[in-house]
Amino acid sequence: MAKLLFVMTGATYWTLKDGTRHATGYWAEEFAAPYKALTEAGHQIVVATPGAVVPNVDMMSLRPEMAGSAQTALDLEAIIRSAEEMRRPIQLADARLEDYDAVYFPGGHGPMEDLCVDADAGRLLTAALASGKPLAVVCHAPAAMLATRIRGVSPFAGYRISGFTNDEENAVGLGSRARWLLEDELNDLGVEFTRGEMWKPYTVVDRNLFTGQNPASAAVLAEKLLKAL
């Protein structure tokens, strides 16, 4: 049995460039699909958030039209409700990489508000990358990589990764309203950003780094992570 750390956003909103607070949090599928796959395989999950706040699900991600169907939305909600780990997160500042076999960062727009500037997230990402342990990051969660910069340089520079694309952000109507776009910032970080079709599963593995483009990529990413444990 492996022990995995899920590093999750504690944000309940994302500040847009006009100062508007867009209600958000983590995206249901990006937590629930990997959580189900990993726990059913017998692995242990610990959730960590900034300040040990209970993560907030983006209610948009539980709408049937976003989840894919009414039944899928209900299934996601049931997994989240059953996840005791979600109700008692540890403080991200107290998370020690040596206690875990792998690390996973789910997305949602929340990381664009908090994890992108969180020094503890940056420290943990840097340590996980250097350790060789599996490190999985999906959708908007690569925003946390921005917190790894020291004097403008990130250890993720040169890695092939994916994440939520500008086209996908524009398609949901938030591209023009965002203070910055994830794809742009990741390219500025020096990564080799790659992409698949919009909304379709697309994952990239580069050394011990596993990344996925969008919510649909989370289940595929979990399968690859399982094989690496």
Phi and psi in degrees as a GROMACS rama.xvg file:
@    title "Ramachandran Plot"
@    xaxis  label "Phi"
@    yaxis  label "Psi"
@TYPE xy
-99.1562  157.879  ALA-2
-116.279  122.208  LYS-3
-116.358  143.38  LEU-4
-101.665  121.256  LEU-5
-95.7694  112.924  PHE-6
-95.1568  116.125  VAL-7
-122.736  152.808  MET-8
-64.5468  147.424  THR-9
-106.566  1.58941  GLY-10
-75.4942  148.598  ALA-11
-113.215  -3.62224  THR-12
-151.768  162.995  TYR-13
-124.653  123.097  TRP-14
-80.1627  119.609  THR-15
-86.0224  172.585  LEU-16
-68.8838  -18.6622  LYS-17
-91.3784  7.27169  ASP-18
90.7612  -8.19166  GLY-19
-63.6877  141.291  THR-20
-98.6651  111.584  ARG-21
-88.0503  117.805  HIS-22
-60.5635  130.593  ALA-23
-157.212  -151.122  THR-24
153.144  -138.867  GLY-25
-96.5062  157.511  TYR-26
-90.1139  127.15  TRP-27
-52.0576  -50.5545  ALA-28
-61.1319  -32.9211  GLU-29
-73.89  -22.4431  GLU-30
-89.7241  -50.6591  PHE-31
-67.6398  -42.9767  ALA-32
-63.9534  -50.29  ALA-33
-67.0609  -37.2874  PRO-34
-58.9836  -46.8409  TYR-35
-62.8636  -47.7868  LYS-36
-62.2334  -43.2687  ALA-37
-73.7642  -41.7361  LEU-38
-71.9288  -35.6519  THR-39
-66.2163  -24.3493  GLU-40
-84.869  1.05143  ALA-41
94.4784  8.69554  GLY-42
-89.106  155.957  HIS-43
-99.5125  137.717  GLN-44
-115.837  136.554  ILE-45
-122.422  132.426  VAL-46
-100.255  134.493  VAL-47
-126.427  138.779  ALA-48
-137.73  159.615  THR-49
-59.5952  124.678  PRO-50
73.0368  8.26215  GLY-51
59.8471  29.3878  ALA-52
-75.7874  147.91  VAL-53
-69.7185  126.201  VAL-54
-60.9868  146.666  PRO-55
-107.267  123.026  ASN-56
-77.3755  138.112  VAL-57
-71.6268  112.818  ASP-58
-61.1444  -24.8121  MET-59
-59.1393  -33.3194  MET-60
-74.8428  -8.71951  SER-61
-103.309  5.22615  LEU-62
-75.3979  137.447  ARG-63
-53.19  -39.0688  PRO-64
-69.432  -24.5918  GLU-65
-88.5763  -34.1643  MET-66
-78.9386  -20.8799  ALA-67
115.484  -31.7211  GLY-68
-168.166  165.477  SER-69
-63.8581  -38.1096  ALA-70
-67.3927  -41.5659  GLN-71
-61.7177  -41.5793  THR-72
-60.5105  -42.7544  ALA-73
-65.6745  -38.8718  LEU-74
-64.5524  -43.2124  ASP-75
-61.2365  -44.8057  LEU-76
-62.5454  -38.3881  GLU-77
-65.7671  -40.4942  ALA-78
-63.575  -44.8091  ILE-79
-63.0938  -42.6549  ILE-80
-64.2141  -32.5202  ARG-81
-80.2224  -13.6522  SER-82
-81.7903  92.0264  ALA-83
-58.8293  -34.3515  GLU-84
-58.2768  -28.8648  GLU-85
-68.9721  -28.4907  MET-86
-88.1238  -8.30026  ARG-87
-137.539  63.5848  ARG-88
-69.8254  155.284  PRO-89
-91.707  165.776  ILE-90
-77.0496  129.733  GLN-91
-54.8395  -36.9444  LEU-92
-62.4621  -22.8347  ALA-93
-94.6156  -6.20322  ASP-94
-71.1253  128.994  ALA-95
-116.765  123.413  ARG-96
-56.6253  -35.5622  LEU-97
-63.1316  -15.1972  GLU-98
-83.5343  -5.59098  ASP-99
-129.675  154.127  TYR-100
-92.9848  -19.9399  ASP-101
-160.644  162.544  ALA-102
-132.087  138.28  VAL-103
-132.835  133.079  TYR-104
-113.608  104.14  PHE-105
-74.1955  161.554  PRO-106
-106.617  -136.67  GLY-107
104.57  166.07  GLY-108
-71.6832  -14.1714  HIS-109
-51.659  -46.1917  GLY-110
-60.3631  -20.5862  PRO-111
-71.5427  -14.3706  MET-112
-99.6088  -44.5725  GLU-113
-114.334  -50.2411  ASP-114
-67.6496  -23.4933  LEU-115
-65.6819  -19.6761  CYS-116
-124.871  16.8307  VAL-117
-93.8609  114.9  ASP-118
-62.3124  -33.711  ALA-119
-69.4429  -37.7251  ASP-120
-63.5371  -43.532  ALA-121
-62.1441  -42.8154  GLY-122
-61.3789  -46.0032  ARG-123
-66.8357  -42.4489  LEU-124
-60.8288  -44.807  LEU-125
-61.8416  -44.3637  THR-126
-66.4474  -42.0268  ALA-127
-64.9211  -42.2868  ALA-128
-61.5334  -43.5055  LEU-129
-72.265  -24.229  ALA-130
-75.9182  -23.5668  SER-131
86.5695  -6.99783  GLY-132
-70.1762  149.779  LYS-133
-58.8467  130.88  PRO-134
-127.877  115.857  LEU-135
-116.291  135.034  ALA-136
-142.279  130.505  VAL-137
-129.769  147.328  VAL-138
61.902  -111.448  CYS-139
-87.1889  -9.81816  HIS-140
-64.0048  -24.31  ALA-141
-59.3513  -10.854  PRO-142
-55.1782  -30.3136  ALA-143
-64.0753  -23.0899  ALA-144
-63.0339  -23.7121  MET-145
-64.9958  -23.5474  LEU-146
-82.6092  1.06334  ALA-147
-91.4458  -5.33963  THR-148
-69.7996  132.274  ARG-149
-122.99  119.016  ILE-150
50.7279  40.4133  ARG-151
83.6012  -1.39448  GLY-152
-112.592  133.359  VAL-153
-113.791  142.572  SER-154
-66.2623  -14.2082  PRO-155
-81.7821  -9.89222  PHE-156
-56.2549  131.879  ALA-157
92.6304  -12.4796  GLY-158
-82.0469  144.429  TYR-159
-82.316  125.211  ARG-160
-141.626  167.715  ILE-161
-130.248  171.114  SER-162
-177.622  -178.459  GLY-163
-62.5649  127.007  PHE-164
-86.995  162.147  THR-165
-58.8041  -39.3136  ASN-166
-62.2817  -40.3272  ASP-167
-69.3979  -38.6039  GLU-168
-64.4797  -39.981  GLU-169
-66.5494  -36.6387  ASN-170
-66.0899  -29.4705  ALA-171
-89.7153  3.76082  VAL-172
83.508  12.4738  GLY-173
-110.74  -7.79326  LEU-174
-57.955  -46.2776  GLY-175
-75.505  -14.818  SER-176
-99.3067  -10.2752  ARG-177
-77.0378  148.819  ALA-178
-68.8574  -31.8599  ARG-179
-158.349  159.088  TRP-180
-110.523  140.605  LEU-181
-59.772  -48.9302  LEU-182
-56.8997  -42.7095  GLU-183
-62.2622  -47.3262  ASP-184
-66.6183  -36.6694  GLU-185
-67.6597  -38.992  LEU-186
-62.5783  -39.4387  ASN-187
-65.1426  -25.3493  ASP-188
-72.1981  -18.9849  LEU-189
99.7505  10.9599  GLY-190
-79.0104  166.097  VAL-191
-98.2909  97.2697  GLU-192
-81.5162  126.957  PHE-193
-125.175  160.014  THR-194
-147.502  156.904  ARG-195
-112.592  -157.284  GLY-196
-68.6568  150.112  GLU-197
-57.79  133.992  MET-198
70.3295  -5.31198  TRP-199
-93.4277  150.464  LYS-200
-58.2128  132.185  PRO-201
-151.545  121.252  TYR-202
-129.031  155.249  THR-203
-132.963  135.542  VAL-204
-120.272  122.64  VAL-205
-131.558  107.909  ASP-206
57.6878  -123.839  ARG-207
-94.3745  9.4096  ASN-208
-100.721  121.902  LEU-209
-113.912  121.742  PHE-210
-129.251  153.478  THR-211
-133.034  148.913  GLY-212
-75.9464  -38.3329  GLN-213
-155.018  178.783  ASN-214
-54.7567  -37.9364  PRO-215
-64.9943  -17.7956  ALA-216
-82.9175  -13.1179  SER-217
-63.3289  -42.4511  ALA-218
-66.8589  -40.3679  ALA-219
-65.5113  -41.2647  VAL-220
-60.9315  -40.3621  LEU-221
-62.7274  -39.8007  ALA-222
-60.5368  -44.0007  GLU-223
-68.0178  -37.6077  LYS-224
-64.9673  -42.2051  LEU-225
-57.8299  -42.8074  LEU-226
-67.4654  -25.1364  LYS-227
-85.9864  -13.1571  ALA-228
